[in-house]
Amino acid sequence: MIYSESMADRPKSLSRKNAASKKMSRTRSARTQAASDPLDGFLQAAAHALALPIEAAWLPAIKANLAVNLEMASLVAEFPLPDGSEPAPIFRA
């Protein structure tokens, strides 16, 4: 038998492996694009988990709001507290 490059002459298992490999490659590239900015990936995952449809026009505003919230949260988390600190039972202004 003469070796040929055509798909018809390849064993079925090789063509299936190639198709699976291409599919995995597309999936990886989609994950890489989403992971290029962690907030984008988080927004997509959260919207999917909550079955929440988000219009593309709103994504920049949502992402900006989330970035501000995360920055504020990091300020609170970085504030040093003594080891003996207890939460206040009642907050009074």
C-alpha positions in Angstrom: 0.0 0.0 0.0 1.3 3.4 -0.9 1.2 6.1 1.8 -1.1 9.0 0.8 -1.9 12.3 2.6 -5.6 12.3 1.8 -8.1 11.9 4.6 -9.7 9.0 2.8 -6.6 6.9 3.2 -6.1 7.7 6.9 -7.4 5.3 9.5 -10.6 6.6 11.1 -9.0 6.7 14.6 -6.4 9.3 13.4 -9.0 11.6 11.8 -11.0 11.4 15.0 -8.0 12.2 17.1 -7.2 15.2 14.9 -10.8 16.4 15.2 -10.7 16.0 19.0 -7.3 17.8 19.1 -8.7 20.7 17.0 -11.7 21.0 19.3 -9.6 21.0 22.4 -7.3 23.6 20.8 -10.4 25.9 20.1 -11.5 25.4 23.7 -8.1 26.2 25.1 -7.9 29.4 23.0 -11.3 30.5 24.2 -10.2 29.9 27.8 -7.0 31.8 27.1 -8.9 34.8 25.7 -11.2 34.8 28.7 -8.3 34.4 31.1 -6.3 37.3 29.5 -8.1 39.6 31.9 -9.3 37.8 35.1 -12.3 40.1 35.4 -13.6 39.1 32.0 -13.3 35.4 32.9 -15.0 36.1 36.3 -17.9 38.0 34.7 -18.5 35.2 32.1 -18.4 32.5 34.8 -20.6 34.4 37.2 -23.2 35.2 34.5 -23.2 31.6 33.4 -23.5 30.2 37.0 -26.4 32.6 37.7 -28.0 32.1 34.2 -27.9 35.8 34.0 -27.9 37.2 30.4 -25.7 40.3 30.1 -25.8 42.5 27.1 -22.4 43.2 25.6 -22.9 46.9 25.8 -23.1 46.6 29.6 -19.9 44.6 30.1 -17.5 47.6 30.3 -19.6 49.3 32.9 -20.0 46.1 35.0 -16.3 45.4 34.7 -15.4 48.9 35.8 -17.8 48.7 38.8 -16.3 45.3 39.8 -12.8 46.7 39.6 -13.7 49.6 41.9 -15.4 47.2 44.3 -12.4 44.9 44.4 -10.0 47.9 45.0 -12.2 49.0 48.0 -12.3 45.4 49.3 -8.5 45.2 49.1 -8.2 48.4 51.2 -10.4 46.8 53.9 -8.6 43.5 53.7 -5.1 45.2 54.0 -6.1 47.1 57.1 -4.1 45.7 60.1 -6.2 44.5 63.0 -4.8 43.5 66.4 -5.1 39.8 67.2 -7.5 40.5 70.1 -10.0 42.4 68.0 -13.6 41.3 68.3 -16.5 42.4 66.1 -18.8 45.0 67.5 -22.2 43.5 68.6 -24.0 46.6 67.6 -22.8 49.3 65.2 -23.6 52.8 66.4 -22.7 55.9 64.4 
